[in-house]
Amino acid sequence: MWAVAGGCTAISVISFIGVFFLPVAGLSVLAALRWGRRSAGRSALGAIAGSGVPFLIVAYIQRKGPGTVCRHTATASGCDEYLDPRPWLAIGLVLALGGVAAFLLARARQRRLRP
């Protein structure tokens, strides 16, 4: 649930259609708090990992860039302008891997503290 909340929040930040994702993010936070009370703090780190997914999707879509890429077939032709996917990939990897690493560190710390 927390990953969904993070992903929807990230979409609302990077896209103009993001306003439609904010209610989904709010509902997923409420659901996560309702059903995951025992480990809510540690599980909330999933929001960080989930927020990296939209950035990774944009990097994948823009993988042919940067610049103009033209295509020609027997019946059609056209050109598309692509962004540089490297900044999107870097942000997505930092968020996704950072969220997973923070979760694993929190889980290891909690296991050490248990008698």
N, C-alpha and C positions, 0 to 999 in steps of 0.2 A: 504494500500500500504506500509506503514511504517513497519508493522509487517512482511510482505513478505520480505522486504529489510533486516530486522534484522535476520529473520530466515535463509535466503540465506547466509548472511555474517557469521553467526554462523556455518553453515554447511561447508563453505569454510575454517573455522579455524580448525574444528575438524575432517575433512575427507580429504582423498587424492583426492576424486572426486569433492571437493569443487571448483576447478577452473572452473568447468562448471556452478556453481551457481553464480559466480561473475557477469557475464553479466545480469542475471536476477535481481540481487540486484541493479545494476546500473540503469537498466531500470525502476525498481519500484521506486527508489528514484527520477528519472527524472519525472515519471508520478505523483508521490505524490507532487512534487514541482510545477508541471504545473497546476494540478487541485485542489490543496488544499492550495492555497497561504494564505488565510485568517487565517487559524489555523495551519500553517505548524510547528510552534515551539512546540505547545502543542501536535500535532498529531505525531511529530517525536519521542515522548516517546513510541509510539507503536513499534518502532524498538527494544527497550529494552525488551519489553514483547515478541515480536516475536523471539528474539534470545534465549529465554528460551525453546521454543518448541522442537528444535532438541535434547537438553539435556534430556528433559522429554521423548522423543521417545527412546533414548538410554537406559534410566533407565527402561522403560517398557520392552524393548527387553531383557535386562539383569536381569529381575526380579527373575529368578531362582538362581542367583548367590549369593555369590561368590563360585567358585569351579567347580568341575566336576559333571555333572549330566548325568547319564546313563539311557537309555530307552531300553526296550526289547518288541518285539511283536512276533507274531507267525512266521513271515517271515524275520524279520530284527532286528538288534540291533545296538547301537552306543552310543557314549559318546560325550558330548559337554562341552567345558570349558566356563564358564561365568565370567564376571567381577563383581565386587561389585557395585550394582546399587545405593547405598546410596550417594556417591559423585555426581553422575550424577543427581540424584533426587534433592539434595540440591542446586546445581548450577541452575538447571532448575526452581525450585520453587522461588529462590531468584530473578532470572532475570524476570520471568513471573509476579510474584506478585509484585515485585519492580517496574516494568514498569507500571502496572495497578495502583498501589498506587501513583506513581509520576504523572500519568495523572490525577487522581482524585484530588490530591492536587493542581496541576496547574489549573484545572478547577474551583475549589473552590476559589482559590486566584484571578482568573480573575473575577469571579462573585462578589467578595467582592469589587474589584476596580471599577466596573462599577457603574455609578450613577443611 
